[in-house]
Amino acid sequence: MIRLHVIDRASRAAYADALDQHRALRLGIVEETCRRVLRAGDGGTACDPFDTEATRYLLALDGAGRVAGGTRLLPAERPTPLSEVFSHLADLRGFERSPGTWECTRFLLSPRFREDRPLSRAAGVVAAGLIEHCLEQGIPRLNLVSETYWIPRMAELGWRPRPLGLPVAYAGASLCAVTIAMTESALSGTRAAYGIATSVLARPRPAPPPDRARAPGGRGLAA
């Protein structure tokens, strides 16, 4: 079972191996067109200037702890790819940078979890889990820089992509800045498209309750 794990500053130590896998994927699976875009925009490396203590990683892990895919969220009030590299893509409407606004970047999928069908289960876990997390955190929308051909697909899923400017040719790709809506409708549309019936977010395991079956002096109470 693949679940989406939300990793913030407080939980990074517990996910050290998964984060190492994620960095390796970021180096190894980006196709050449995307590699040119990333190299021009943020250095094309496993870590970039936007990997900070405030970055939130959403990683899809299988039962063996292998990273199937993931994305990351950056607080928009801090430097992001949109604010520092691609601000010209939002020259018509601008973009929000207020506290509580986030930017989604680096959506990826591990080659070993790709499937011989149009929609990959692992990609669906990342997409649906992203919306679930935003709904739980009260995040109504996300900023996003995307290759333009993804915009119709976002609309089909119910994400309501809103272009912030005109598409621009950049390093061999057509890029566009958009906002996407994190709504219950978007969640239901995404789940339906990927055949997902229930929550895909990993939940922290609750601490075991105190052992009430121990009497003073170490003797167990009768059942």
LOBAVEX-692759 format. One record per residue (C-alpha): residue number from 1; residue in one letter; x, y, z. Coordinates in steps of 0.2 Angstrom, whole numbers. Layout:
BEGIN
  pos  code     xx     yy     zz
  NUM     A      X      Y      Z
...
//
This chain:
BEGIN
  pos  code     xx     yy     zz
    1     M      0      0      0
    2     I      7     17     -5
    3     R      4     31      7
    4     L      8     50      6
    5     H     19     55     20
    6     V     20     74     25
    7     I     38     78     31
    8     D     42     95     39
    9     R     56    101     49
   10     A     51     92     65
   11     S     50     75     56
   12     R     65     75     44
   13     A     76     65     55
   14     A     63     51     55
   15     Y     63     51     36
   16     A     81     53     32
   17     D     82     38     21
   18     A     66     43     11
   19     L     73     60      9
   20     D     90     53      2
   21     Q     80     43    -10
   22     H     70     58    -15
   23     R     86     68    -19
   24     A     92     54    -29
   25     L     76     53    -39
   26     R     77     72    -42
   27     L     94     70    -50
   28     G     90     54    -60
   29     I     73     54    -67
   30     V     70     71    -74
   31     E     68     70    -93
   32     E     79     80   -104
   33     T     67     94   -107
   34     C     63     96    -89
   35     R     82     95    -85
   36     R     85    110    -96
   37     V     71    120    -87
   38     L     77    115    -70
   39     R     95    119    -74
   40     A     90    136    -81
   41     G     79    140    -66
   42     D     87    132    -51
   43     G    103    124    -55
   44     G     96    107    -60
   45     T    103     99    -44
   46     A     96     87    -31
   47     C     95    102    -19
   48     D     92    119    -24
   49     P     91    136    -15
   50     F     73    133    -11
   51     D     76    117      0
   52     T     76    126     17
   53     E     70    122     34
   54     A     53    129     30
   55     T     51    117     15
   56     R     38    103     17
   57     Y     40     87      7
   58     L     26     76      2
   59     L     33     59     -2
   60     A     23     43     -7
   61     L     31     28      1
   62     D     27      9     -1
   63     G     27     -3     13
   64     A     45     -6     11
   65     G     49     12     13
   66     R     53     15     -6
   67     V     49     32    -13
   68     A     36     30    -27
   69     G     34     49    -30
   70     G     32     65    -22
   71     T     32     84    -23
   72     R     36     99    -11
   73     L     28    114     -4
   74     L     37    130     -2
   75     P     30    145      9
   76     A     26    159     -4
   77     E     31    173      8
   78     R     49    166      6
   79     P     59    165    -10
   80     T     52    152    -22
   81     P     55    148    -41
   82     L     40    159    -45
   83     S     46    174    -36
   84     E     64    173    -40
   85     V     65    165    -57
   86     F     48    165    -66
   87     S     40    181    -60
   88     H     38    186    -78
   89     L     26    172    -80
   90     A     13    181    -68
   91     D     14    198    -77
   92     L     -5    199    -80
   93     R    -12    194    -63
   94     G      2    193    -51
   95     F      3    180    -37
   96     E      0    179    -19
   97     R     14    179     -6
   98     S      4    181     10
   99     P      7    170     25
  100     G     -2    153     22
  101     T      0    154      4
  102     W     11    140     -3
  103     E     19    135    -20
  104     C     20    117    -26
  105     T     36    112    -36
  106     R     45     96    -41
  107     F     31     84    -44
  108     L     40     68    -48
  109     L     37     49    -50
  110     S     49     35    -48
  111     P     52     25    -64
  112     R     49      8    -55
  113     F     32     14    -50
  114     R     26     19    -67
  115     E     13      8    -75
  116     D      8      3    -93
  117     R     -8     14    -92
  118     P    -12     32    -94
  119     L    -14     35    -75
  120     S     -1     29    -62
  121     R     -8     24    -45
  122     A      8     32    -37
  123     A      5     48    -46
  124     G    -13     48    -40
  125     V     -8     45    -22
  126     V      3     61    -23
  127     A    -10     71    -32
  128     A    -24     66    -21
  129     G    -14     67     -5
  130     L     -8     84     -9
  131     I    -26     90    -10
  132     E    -30     81      6
  133     H    -16     89     15
  134     C    -21    106      9
  135     L    -39    104     14
  136     E    -33     99     32
  137     Q    -21    113     33
  138     G    -34    126     27
  139     I    -24    130     11
  140     P    -37    135     -2
  141     R    -25    136    -17
  142     L     -7    134    -23
  143     N      4    143    -34
  144     L     12    133    -48
  145     V     24    134    -62
  146     S     20    120    -75
  147     E     23    115    -93
  148     T      8    122   -102
  149     Y      2    105   -108
  150     W     -3    100    -90
  151     I    -16    114    -89
  152     P    -30    105    -98
  153     R    -27     89    -87
  154     M    -28    100    -71
  155     A    -44    107    -77
  156     E    -51     89    -80
  157     L    -47     84    -62
  158     G    -56     99    -56
  159     W    -41    109    -50
  160     R    -47    125    -58
  161     P    -30    131    -65
  162     R    -30    150    -67
  163     P    -16    157    -78
  164     L     -7    171    -70
  165     G      1    176    -87
  166     L      4    170   -105
  167     P     14    155   -108
  168     V     32    158   -112
  169     A     45    147   -121
  170     Y     59    143   -108
  171     A     74    132   -111
  172     G     65    122   -124
  173     A     48    120   -115
  174     S     32    130   -114
  175     L     29    136    -96
  176     C     15    144    -88
  177     A     11    151    -70
  178     V     -6    146    -63
  179     T    -15    145    -46
  180     I    -24    128    -43
  181     A    -39    126    -31
  182     M    -38    114    -17
  183     T    -56    110    -15
  184     E    -67     95    -10
  185     S    -72     95    -28
  186     A    -54     94    -34
  187     L    -51     79    -22
  188     S    -66     69    -28
  189     G    -62     72    -46
  190     T    -44     67    -43
  191     R    -49     51    -33
  192     A    -61     46    -47
  193     A    -48     49    -61
  194     Y    -36     38    -52
  195     G    -48     25    -44
  196     I    -44     30    -26
  197     A    -58     27    -14
  198     T    -51     33      3
  199     S    -38     44     11
  200     V    -20     41      5
  201     L    -12     51     19
  202     A     -1     42     31
  203     R     -6     45     49
  204     P      6     46     64
  205     R      4     31     75
  206     P     -4     35     91
  207     A      6     32    107
  208     P      0     17    116
  209     P    -11     20    131
  210     P     -4     18    148
  211     D     -4      0    154
  212     R    -19     -1    165
  213     A    -17    -19    168
  214     R     -3    -18    180
  215     A     -7    -16    199
  216     P      5     -8    211
  217     G     20    -19    214
  218     G     20    -26    197
  219     R      6    -39    198
  220     G     -7    -39    184
  221     L    -25    -36    188
  222     A    -37    -51    184
  223     A    -47    -49    168
//
